Amino acid sequence: MHRTILAAGFLAASALFSFADDPTKRIWVTLDPEATERMYEVLREETVSRIDFDGAPLEEVLDYLSGLIGHEIQLDNLALDELGLGPDEPVVIKAQSLKLGAVLKLLLDPLELTCIVQNGALIITTEDEALCRLTTAVYPVGDLLLYDEHGPNYDSLVNVVTMTIAADTWAENGGGEAEIRPYPQRASIVVSQMTSVHESIASLLNALRRPEVDSKAKLTPAPNGHGYEPGGGGRPLEGSTGGGTFSLERGADDSVQIIPSAVER
């Protein structure tokens, strides 16, 4: 099924690409691409000034957050039931001045739950269900590609993504069902992945666009461990894109630092 969705991404890429105001902005292959991106923006940018619940039902806490952000947060009760959880599951959370995505991570991680964005709706479900409900997006990457006499080389960029972002979820790594494919006609990559991983991919690509001016650009781990990892065995992962040569190294604070090769260390 996901291969079919990915194929649809190739067909939609050419039609949708020209409508992007920002030539580097990703384009969602969903029923309502704009609503989908707006919900991702809510997760990234909406600040929860204060939240304090001790043993309150999960549904009550989600209703509170829904009221704060002005968007409904839905519960996937069928999936939760398979884990033996329900809307009345007691939860504990206390935080202030955090983005909505970070608040949801604190709230959901202990329950082995996560949030997904589907056609503009924010849904709370299980980690296993999230792995099965992938969303497809087109990422313009022409400015990050290396070019030779044969044209653009996507291998370097694709390897950086699949080796550092949720490596165990990519089909080509023998993991899950996530897919990434080049679309040379529009200098793009088409990606079918989970909500949290899409955010890590977007952060990585944005950081790669500015290594020469921001050698300390960092990416924060994605929810539920499905983020990026440096090279195997803790080694830095080296790579290159149209923006230059770089390496990725994990810092003491569990972030990943992009280090351009030209920067003295």
N, C-alpha and C positions, 0 to 999 in steps of 0.2 A: 504493500500500500504506500509506504513512504517513498519507494522508488517512483511510483506514479506521481506523487506530489512533487518530487524533485524534478521530474520531467516537465511538469506544468510550470515549474519555475523557469526553465529554459525558454518555454514558449512565451511566458509573461514578461521576461526580462526586457526584450526588445520593445514591447508595447508600452511598458511602464517607465522605462529608464528616462525618457525625455521629459517626464513630468516632474522630476525631482528638482526642487529649487537649489539644493546643495548637490553638486556632482559627486560628492563622496557619501551621501546619505543612503542608508540601506532602504530597500523597498520590500515591503512584506507581500507575500503571495497568499493573501487571505481575502475573505469576503469584504472586509473594510480595512484596507491598509492604514489609513490615517487614524482610525480609532485604535488599532493595534499599537501604533507608535505612540499615540497619546498616553496609553496605559503604561507603556514602558517608561515614559517621561514621568508619570505620576510616581512610579516605584523609585526612580532615581532622584527626583527633585522635591517631592512633597515631604515636608518636615513635620514630624510628630513632636510637639513641644514637650508633652509629658504623658506617660501612661503608667498606671500603677494598679495591678490586679493581683490578688492572692487567692487562688482557688476558685475563681469565677469560671463559668462555663465558656468553652471555646467560642460558641456562637455569640455570646454576649460581648466578648472582647472584639470579635470581628465586626459586630454591629456598631460598636463604639468607633472603631477605625473607619468604617464605612461612612459614618456621620462626619468624621473629621475631614475626609478627603472628598466627599461628595460623589463617591462611586460605590456601587454595591460590590461587596466581596462575597462570592458564592462558595458554598461548601459542596464538595463532591461526596455526598453522603454514601453513595454506593461503594466507592473506593475505600472510604474511611471504615465502612462496616467490615470490609475484608480484613482490616487490621484490628478489629474489635473496638474501634473508636466510634464516637458519636458526637453530635453537636453539644452535648452536655458534658463533654470531657473537661475536667477541671484543669486550669492552666495558671501559671504564675509568671508574671512579667512586670518589670519595673525599669523604666528608662526615661530619658529626657533628651530633647534636641537631637533626635536621630531621624534619618530618612526612612520613609515607609518600608523600603526593601530591607533595610537593616532591622527594623522592628519586627517584620514578619519572620525574618531568619531567626531572631531570638525566640520568638513565640513558637515557631513550628519545628525547629530542629529537634528539640527533646521528644517530640511526638513522631519523628521520622516522616514529617509532612513537608510539603513545599508548595509554592504558588506557581501557577502557569498563566500565561496570557493566551486566550483563545478567542479570535474574532473580536477583540476589543474588550472582552470580559476578563476579570481577575478571578481565578478559581483556585481554591485550596484543595489539594489532592495528595495522594501518597507519592513517594519517590518512585516506586515501581510504575505507577500509572503515568507519571510525568515522562518517564523514559519511552512510553508507548505513544504519547500524544505530542508529536513533534510539529514544529512550525517551520515553514520555509521562508527564507528571505534572500534577496539579491544584494550583494555587497559590491559596489563599484571599487575596483582596486587598481585601476590603470596607473595611478601615480606610485604604486608600491611594487610594480613588476620590474624584473630585469629583462632587457631585450638583447637579442643577439641576431645573427644573420637569418635565423629561422623564425624570428618574431618573438612574441612575449613568452617568458618562461614562468609558468605558474608553480613549478615544483617546489621552489624554495619557500614561497609564501604558504602554500598548502601544507608543507611539512611543518613549518613553524606553528601553524594553527593546530594541526592534528596531534603534534607531539607535546604541545604545552597547554592546550585547552581541553580538559576532560578527556584525556587520551583513551580511557577505557570505554567511552561511549561511541566511538567511531567504528563503523562497519569495516573500514579498511584496516583497522588495527585489530580486528578480530573481537571487538567488543560488542556494543549495542547496534542500533539500526541507524544511527546518525550518518548523514552523507554530506560530502563536500565535492563540488565539481566545478571546473573552470567553464566560463562562457566567454570565449575569446571575442565573439562578435561585438560584445559590449564591454570588454575589458573588466569582467566581473567574475565573482565566484558565487555559486548558488549553494546555499547551506540549509539543510534540514536538521534542526536541533531543538533542544529543550530551551525554555525561557531563560533560565539562569545562564546557560552556556552562550546563548545569543548575546547576552549582555557582556560576558567576558570577551567574546570575539570582537564586538564593537569597541570595547575599551582597548584591546590589544592593537587593532588596526589604527585607532586614533592616536595611540601612543607611538606607533611606528612612523606615523606621519610627521613626528616632530623630534626625532632622536638628536638631531644636530643642534637643536636649541634647548632641549630639555632632557639632559642625560639622566635625570633622576625621576623620570615619569614612572609611576608605579601603578600596578593593577591589584585590586583587592580580591581575595578568594571569593568564588561564587558560592551561593548557598548550597548546603548539603554536600560539600566536598567536590562538586562537579565544576571545578574551576580549572586553572592551568597548573601545570607542574613543570619545573625546569627539567633539563636533561636527566636521563636515568642515573640512579645512584647519587643524586645530589650534584652532579656535574652541571656546569653552565651549558646552555644550549646556544650554539653559535649559528648565525644565519645571515642572510642578506636579502634586501629588497631594493626597489627603486629608490628608497630613501637613504640607502647606505648599508654598510655592514655593521652588525651589532651582536651582542650576546645577551642572554637572559639569565639572571642569577637570582636565587631566593635570598631575601634578607632575613635578619634576625626576627623581624616582626611578621614573618610569613608572607610578605609581599614579594612580588617579582619586579626586579629592577632591570630596565633596558639600558644597556651600556654600549654606546657607539664605539666602534673600534678606534676612532681617532681621539677618544678621551683618555687622558693619562690617569692611571689608577694607582 
